[in-house]
Amino acid sequence: MIYLDANATTPLDPAVLEAMLPFLSENWANASANYAAGRKARKALQNAREHVAALIDVEDREVVFTSGATESINAVHASVRHLWPQNRLLITTKAEHAAGLQCAARWEQSGGEVCRLGVDRSGLIDLKELRKALQSSQAALVSILWANNETGIIQPMREIVAMAHEYGALVHADAVQMIGKAPMDAKVDFLSLSGHKFHAPKGIGALIVNQRVRFEPLLVGGGQEGGRRSGTENVPGIVGLGQAAALAMSPCSGDLRNAFEAQLTRDWPEAVIHGRHAPRLPNTTSICFPGIDAAGMLILLDQAGIACSAGSACHTSSLHPSHVLEAMGYDSAHAASTLRFSFSRMNTFIEATQAAETVLNSARKMRAIGSAHSRLTT
Ligand code: PLP
């Protein structure tokens, strides 16, 4: 298999597995225990916390380990809504990940007001629209997907933070897709990340909480994580996250993705790369082959051993048109002809070249099937 679906999940790095194994076998103690094995587990948690803090460039006490980004995003929204109920406005975008979209819906259900900023053809928000929203009423939170999981387009987070802070609003960034891929040059109040997107296991992630900002935990109980996230710590998962963070310190290059795109667009000039000229993750390409059915392409590519995803549905088997492409002004036919390929540092140049050739062959086959079908039906 040539795996080009890293934005969905990444393979576990062997070095991450190696770091975790002792904490799944001989060293299984509870990190709260007051004997030697417990202290060892606690030390491993602290070590992991320092690696994650160094990766994000925050203080280690600002790192709260969670079960993943979905939990982190939910925790931020619930906390801000609870602590500042008088500031009713949440500002977000129409192109969020499902976790952000659903949290915004909950915000409304709890009596809050939501402004969903649109994006342009390049997938970028308009900062003038953000300012207008901030002026309209007292916003509690601006919650924005830093890099889009479908298109890889990167929002201008530094400008977003500066503007939101001018109006006294807090900022949450879903940075899940940024980690290990692009430099994070903005100081947000809350940041969500997920281990399985950068070669750690699934079910572990973190929420970064700026130490100057009040935070109300989503999960209460034993008071772990400084009272900010109760529940016995997932020591092996956290150790894996720490090791993955240490390995993700240097952002990946775009060489494979660029070579892949160049090969596709040279042989298929009608192909449309979404957000091509916008700031984009170096590992992601969202590409439309106009008139070619992406669902059919996916089947052919799967048969040929290429794992990628359709631009039209990333988290369920339903083929709803992508809300992200819709927000960018593309119609459902365009979305239904879109595929997403996402690379990780574990891919090779040969894989990129072979995959591009296979994609082109599959598109040619789909075009031949399409023209045979239209000859039969006319
Ligand atoms: N945010 C983005 C941008 C994602 O791509 C994902 C994963 O699909 C999530 C949030 C959710 O992360 P997790 O799987 O850790 O809950």
Residues whose N, C-alpha, C, O or C-beta is under 5 A from the ligand:
A	BS01	PLP	N7 A8 S67 G68 A69 T70 E71 H97 A99 A147 N149 D174 V176 Q177 S194 G205
